[in-house]
Amino acid sequence: MKLIVDQDLCISCGLCIETCPEVFDWNDDGKADVILDPVPEELEESAREAQDGCPTEAIQEP
Ligand code: SF4
């Protein structure tokens, strides 16, 4: 699975990083970013949970 964070939509709430820190982390612009590409199978469920929880739907499949 591949995920991206739409930088224009991310409001830096931190929820995805809290939910799945293995896949999401802050970038230099203070926004969330995907740090594992592709997302390994064993982390897909947790990454999906983060995706579903994003308040602005910034986490997307390209
Ligand atoms: S949950 Fe969404 S809005 Fe919040 S930091 Fe992550 S990508 Fe950005």
Boltz pocket constraint, residues with backbone or C-beta under 6 A from the ligand:
constraints:
  - pocket:
      binder: B
      contacts: [[A, 5], [A, 9], [A, 10], [A, 11], [A, 12], [A, 13], [A, 14], [A, 15], [A, 16], [A, 17], [A, 31], [A, 32], [A, 50], [A, 53], [A, 54], [A, 55], [A, 56], [A, 57], [A, 58], [A, 59]]
      max_distance: 6.0
